[in-house]
Every structure is written in structure tokens, then in C-alpha cells.
Amino acid sequence: MCPQPWRPRPPGRQFDDTRRANPHWPLVVAEGDSWFSHPTEWNILWHLSAMGGYSIRRLASTGDELLDMVREAPDHKPQYIRQLERRLDWKLLLFSGGGNDLLGKRLPYLLRHRDEVSHGWRGLIIDEEVDAILRTLRRAYQRIIYRTAQLKPDCHILVHGYDYPFPRDKGAEFFWGAVTVSGPWMYPIMAGEKGITDADTRYKITKELVDRFNRMLRTLASEHERFHYVNLRGMLPTVQQWEDEIHPKSAGMRRMALEFKAVMDRVVGS
């Protein structure tokens, strides 16, 4: 049984304190979305911090999109770049991004209405639109690879492609200070806007989209020596293992953190 969620110290202070107390631990930058920053469940980074062995500088924020995380402009520098520019011996850069880009506000453009497809579920996916957003996300990750190699040539990058969520009418509830409900995210689009009322059909579509995203990351990892893909698919196969529509419960987050740590240990050890 996982402990109750807790409020860690501010990310910068926690990193500095951990680094001072454990000067030989490898240094890690971690940027991403709610799978790295969910505030009321023990997210992946909180579990990794509790396991020890690494000093982790957390940058992640709930709801962030990958395209925003990597965006550079004359008046804007991404957080992960600002950290990599520091005179620190960063060993790892962890990234959790792409899920909100693929399954969030762009989802309506990836699906046909149920009435437009006579039978089956594959025809509901607009392949050319999915391919287009995956090419965009691939370029974003290529940008991360390029900038990391520029700033910290010895730093390895670890990414993941999520597990298969269950599109349903259940959002996230946050209880710190006030009750805030966010989501659901996919369900209103799929069941409401697109008329996909069958739960099994929604799950199959989502599974296909997640698989395509994972294949893109796996291919990218095969092309770059210091870019590593962590496969989290199939770890949480029942809806009971999910806290809401897109976030695993704490126990599931811990299982995923262990997958990350195994790859981290192998990369740093090598």
C-alpha cells in the first residue's frame, strides 16, 4: 500500500538539500507533465525521490504540452535548457511529454464522427492527422536531443510513452487549499463531440494512438545512442488501477518509477 501523497519541499530547495546531503549521487533534470507532477497522487518523480540514489531537479507541471516545453524564442528559454546551462555535472535528463499534445485539445482533429464510419473502429482514426502530429512531436524530441548534446554532451535522455488510459467520465480532484476538478479530457471529445459512446471502442482507439506514439519514441531511441525509451505500456491493464481518466493511482506510479530507475541505473552504470 502506498503512503498518502505529501507536499515535498520546493523543487529547487529539495534538489539543493539532497545534493548537499548526498554529494556522490548523480544529478538529474526532470521536465514534464502530470505524470511527473500530479499533486495528489505520488507521481513518478516523487517515487524516484523517495527511492534515493539520485538528486532530482523537478521542473514538471501538470497540463504541460511537449511543444510548450521545448519552445524557444528571443524572450523565452525552456526550463530544461536553463538547468542544463548551469555548471553542474548533469547525468540524466528525464522527459514526460506528448500525451497532452496527442490526447488533449488536438484529439478532435484526429477522429471522425461515429456516424461517418459504417462499422469497426479503425476507420474512426484519421491516419494522416495522427501522422502529422507524431512528426511534430518527433521534431520536438529531436530538438531536445540536439540541445542536450550541445550543452551537456555526456548527459543521457530518458523518455516514456505512457500506458493505455481508459477514456471515461472521471476527472481529477485536487484537495490542497480548495477542491478543484480538472477533466475529464478525452471522454467529452470522444463520447460527446464524436459520438463514440462504446467504452471498448474508445479504449481501442486510445490504445492505438498510444502505441503509435510509443513506436515513434522507440524508433528515435534506436537512432540516438544517448536517447533511451522506457516502455510503460501494459503495466496497468484494469480501470481500477487508474485514479481518473488519465492518471494512474499511486501504486501504478511506483511501478512505473521502478521501470525508470532500472533504466537510470543501467545508463549511469554504463
N, C-alpha and C positions, 0 to 999 in steps of 0.2 A: 504494500500500500504506500502510495507516495505521500510525502508530507504536504501540509497545506501551503499554498502559494505564499510567498513572502516578498516584501519590498526590499530589494538589495540597495546598497548604498549607491549614490550617483555613479554612473559608469566610469567617469574619469577618476574619481576618488577610489573606487573599488579597484580599478586597474593599478593605480599608483601604490595602494596599500599592499596588494597582492604581490606586485613586483618587488617591493622593498622586503617583504617577508620571505620571498622565495626567489632570490636573485638568479638562480640557475634554471628556473622554469622557462621554456620557450615562450616568446611573445607572439600574440595572436591578435589580428584585427578582425572584427566580425560585423559585417554590414548586412542588412536585410529587412524582411517584412515581419509579420506577426508570428511566424514560426520560430523566429529568433527573439521576439519581443512581446508575446502575448502577456498581458498584465495580470490575469487572474488564474492562469494555469502555469505550472512550471514549464516554461518553454525550453527549447533545445539548449540555448546558451546558459540558462540558469542551471540546468542539469550538468552541463560540462564544467561550469564554475564549481559546482558542489563536488564533482569528482576529483578536482585538483589536477596538478601536473602542468597546467598552462596558465599564464597570465593573459586574460582576455580583455581587450578594449572593445566594449559593446557600443555599436553605433545604430543598431537596428531600431526601426519604428513601425508600429502597426499601420497597415494600409499602404505602405510604400510600394511604388512600382519600380521595376528594374530600370526602365527608361529614365526615370527621375533620378535614380541613384547614380547613374553614370553621366548624367548631363553636365557638360562643361560649357561655360560661356565667359566672356570677359569679366562679368560681375559675379560669377558663380563657380566655385570649385567643389567637387564632390567630397563628402566627408572622408571616404576611404583614402582619397588622394592626399588630403591634408594630414592624415595619420601616417601614410607611407613616406611622406616628406620629412617626418621627424627623424632625428638622428638616433634611431633605435634599431636594433637588430631583429626586425620582424621576420619570423619564420613562416607564418601561415596567414593567409587571408581567406576567411570563410564568407561565403555569399549565399544568401537565401533570397532569390528574386526571380520573378517571371510569372508566378501564379496569379497575382493581381492583374498583370498585363493581359494574360490569356483568358482568365475566367471571370474577370471583373467587367468593367464598363464596355470592353470591346466584344464581349460574348455575343450580343445581339447580331453583330455583323458576321459571325461565324456560323450561324444556324439558320435553316429555313423553317418556316412555319409548318406545323404538323399537317395542315391541310394541303400543303404543296407536295407532299410525298405520299404516294398511294400505299406503300407497305414498307416494312423494315425500318431500321433506324440509321443506317449508314448514310442514306441519302439526305438526312437532315443536316449533315455537316457540309459546309461549303468549303471544299478542299482548297481552292485557290486562295481564299481568305485566310485559312489556317496557315497555309504555307507562307503567305506574306508576313503574318505576324511572327512566325517562327524565324524567318530570315532576319527580321528586325531584332528579335531577341538574341539571335546568334551574333549579329554585329555588335550588340551591346556587350556580350560576354567577350567577344574578340577585343573590344576596346579595353575591357578590364585586364585581359591578358597582356595587351600591348603596354598599357600604362604601368602595370605592376613590373613588367620586365624592365621598363625604363628606370623606375625609381628604386626598386629592390630586386635585382636580377636573381637572387637566391631564394626569394620568397615563393612558396607554393600556394596555389589557389584550390580551395575545396568548395564544390557546389553540390546541390541536390535538386531533384525534380519532383519532390512531394510524393505523397501516397494518393490513393484514389478516394476523394471525398464523396459524400452522399448528398446530392442536391435535395434539400428538404426545407420545410418552413420553420427553421430554428436558427436564430441569430445568436450573437454573443452578448452576454450580460456582464457588465463591469460594475463592481461594487465599491470601489475606493472613492470615498467622498460623496458620491451620489450614484444612483442606479442609471446606467447608460446602456441602451440596447443598440447594437450595430448589426446590420444584416437582417435576414439572410441576403445573400448576394446572387447566387445562381438561380435559386428557385423562382423568384419573381420573373426573371427573364425567360426561363425555360417553360415553366408551367403557365405563367400568365401571358407574357408577350408572345411566346412562340407556340402556345397550346400543347406543349409536351407534358401531358398530365400523368403519364405512366411512370412510376418511380423507377422501374427496371430500365426503361428506355433512357431516362435521364442519367442513370448511373453508367450505362454502357457508353453513352456519348462522352461523359466526363472522363471515363477511363481511357477512351480512345485519344482524347485531347492530351491527357497527362502522359500517355505512352509516347505520343509524337514529340512532346516536349523533352521527355527523357531520352529518346533516341537522338535528338539533336545534341543534347549535352554529352551523351556517350560518344558520339562521333567527334565532337570538338575535343574531348579528352584524349581520343586516340591520335589527334593531330598535334597536341602540345604536351610536352613532357612534364611541365610543372602545373598542369591543369588537371584536377582529379574530380571525378564524378562519383558521388555517393548515392547508391540506389536504395531508396526508401520504399519502393513500391511493394505492396502485398503484405506489409507489416501489420496493418490494422484493417482486416477484411470484414469486420462487422460494424454496423452503425452504432452499436453500444460502446465502441471504443473511441467515439468521437464526441467531443464536448458540445459542438454545434455543427453547423453545416460544413465548415472548412477547417476547424481546429481540432486536433487530437486532444484527448484527455492527457493529464499529467503522466500517467503510466506509459502511454504511447510516445509522448515526447521523450521520456527517458530511454525507451528502446532505441529511438532514432539518435539520441545523443550518444549512445553506446556504439552505434554504427559509425558515427562521425569520429568518435575517439579512436576506434580501431584503425581507421584510415590515417588520422592525425599521427598516431603513434608510429605507424609504418613509415609515413613520409618523413617525419622528423628523425626516426631511427636510421633511415637510409642515408 
